[in-house]
């Protein structure tokens, strides 16, 4: 792991966990040896982070100069909590962990009164919806391919039960409690398609880039959807696969 990434992860753990955090716990959470952890603590302190404590007692992050003070209303704090909670139902584990880490980073910058409000939120999100079918592939691969504008080859079973292999240009992911959908430009059909992610049984990055065509392709798709009523779009080639 790169040094910068390692130090950022250590700061995230110090913000997230209830202080004081033992060196053993910090080393376990960051995946480094105790000796490396002590060196990283020293590096952060040299960089201006105020970290109280020592080996055997545990560590507490009392001030993080990388995060300037900021303020939110009580309703804004509750909204952030609800948004992160919803990731547990509609997102995958990596996305949920990222949301929780981001919220912890925000809370670490709040004044004490607002920090206490964030820790005792009154609004909670519940759902009785059935869980959606799990993905068969790594979702990180799809997200990275979308961000990097890289073509991927997939093995896909459509709604009729027919299996095909095709190359697609992934454009974006749509999350909900019942489904996870992938919008892409299918090179087999030479048109837009919306794929059920749980029906993709294999995916591999081809190494071919479709940059910088993503923005134009998404714009074309949205324009078509705006000009066709929902019933009519079922006859359009860019409908669900």
C-alpha positions, 0 to 999 in steps of 0.5 A: 500500500502506498504511504499516502494511502496508508496514512489516510487510512490510519487517520480514518480509523482514528476518526471512526473508532471510540478513543482511546484506540490501542496500537494493536487495534490500529495496526489490525484495522490498517493492516500494518505491523505495530512497528510500522504503526508507531512510525506512521503515528510519528509521521502524522504528528510531524505533519501537524495532527494532534494525536494524544496517547502512547503505546500501551495506553491507546491513541486519541485524535484531538485535532486534525489540521487537514479538516477545517471547521464546518457547520451543518444544521441539525436537519442537514446532519440527520439527512446525512445520517439517513443517506449513509444508512440507506447505503446499507440497503441499496449499496454493496459493502465497499460503498457502505464502508465508504459512506460511513468513513466519509460521514465519520470524517465530516463529524470529526470537523463539527463543533462539539454541540453538533458532533453530539447531535450527529452521534445521537441522530433521531431519524433512522431508515427502515425497510421491509422490502425483500433483499435484491439478488446478489451480484455474481461479480466484483462491483468494484470492477464495474465502478472502475470501468465506468470511471476509467471509461474502459470497455468490458466483456461480460457473460450475460443471461437476459430476461428470456434465459438466453446467455450471450457474451458481449463487449459493452461500454459501461456508462453508469450504475443505478442502485435501488432496494430491489435491483442494481442496474448497469447502463451501457452501450452494447457493442453487440447490439450497437445501442444502449442497454440496461443490464441487471447486474445480478445476471452478469456471471462474468466480467473482464476489462478488455483494455480498450478505452471509449474515452471521451465518448461517455458524456455524449452517450449518456446525453443521447440516452437521456434525451431518448428517454425524455421523448418517449413515454414509459410504455413506448420505451419498451419497444425501443431498442435501448430498453432492459435486457 
